[in-house]
C-alpha cells in the first residue's frame, strides 16, 4: 500500500514536489478565454454587453442595426464582442461580419428577443452558429415584456432548438449572474478565471463554479480503490483550485505563497486524507464514502480560499484552519455556493 502522509512534513514534501510553474502557466492560459455576444437586430446585445462591462461601450438605440461593425473591448485577456444585427434588409454584409467574430470565441451567447417573437431568421442564425462547433448558450432577453407568456415562449424555443434556453433581462440584470454566467462557465470551465478576474461583479459566482468542478474531480479521484494512491492527485487538484481562485481574484501568487497557503489549510486536511484511506478499506460502499470525503474536503479548501481573498488576505493561519474545520463539519460538497445552481427566475 502506498505510504500515506501522516505528518505535516510529508504533505509539505508533496507540495514541494509539484510543478508549480506548469500549473501557473496552465491557469494563465485559462485567463485567455473569449466570449462573443451575437443575435438578431435589436435583441439587446449592446445592453447585455454594457451590463457585463459595468459601463457603456456599445451604443444602445431603439433603431434596428445601430451597431454597424464589430465593437470590441479588451478586458485583460478576454474579448467581448457585440456584433452587428441579423435579419435586416441589405444586412448580409453585417451578418458575415458578425459570424467572423464567432471564430474568435470560446463560447457564443446567442441573444434572442422574447418580445419580438421567434422568427425563421433566428433558427437560421442558430444553425449557422451551431455549425461552427463553438459552444452556444441561447439567452432569451426582454423577459420583463412577456411575463404571462414567458414559460410558453421559453419552452417552445427550447423544444424547437433542442437546447436549454436561459431567460434574462439585460436591462435590469435579471438572471444574468445567477443563470447566464454559470451556464457560460459550464460550457467552457476555463472562463471561470477569465470572467472572475475581469468582471468583479461575477467574481464570487465564478469562484464557486471553479470549486464545484474541482470538488467533482476530487470525488471521482477519491473513489479510486487503492488506499493512499489518490492522495498526490488530490493534493495537485486542490492546489490548482487555490491557484485558480487566486487568479479569479486577480491576486498574484508566487509558488512559495501558494505553498504556504495550502500547507496552512492542510494542517486540518491531512486528517481527512487518513479518513479517506481508512474508508477505502471498508467492505461495500467504502469507495463511495472515500469519494465523498475527498469532494467535501476540496469544497472546503475552495471556500476557505475564497474567504481568504475576500478578506484582502487578512485571515490568520488559525482563522483559516478554524474555518476549514467548521466547513467540513457542515458536509462540504453537499452545500452549493451562492449562484451555483441557477437559482434565477424563470
Secondary structure, 3 states (H helix, E strand, C coil): CCCCCCCHHHHHHHHHHCCHHHHHHHHHHHCCCCEEEEEECCCCHHHHHHHHHCCCCCCCCCCCCCCCCCEEEEECCEEEEECCCECCCCCHHHHHHHHHHHCCCCEEEEEEECCCCCCHHHHHHHHHHHCCCCEEEEEEECHHHCCCCHHHHHHHHHHHHCCCEEECECCCCECHHHHHHHHHHHHCCCHHHHHHHHCHHHHHHHHHHHHHHHHHHHHHHHCCCCCCCCHHHHHHHHHHHHHHHHHHCCCCCCHHHHHHHHHHHHHHHHHHHHHHHHHHCCCCCHHHHHHHHHHHHHHHHHHHHHHHHHCCCCCCHHHHHHHHHHHHHHCHHHCCCCCCCCCCCC
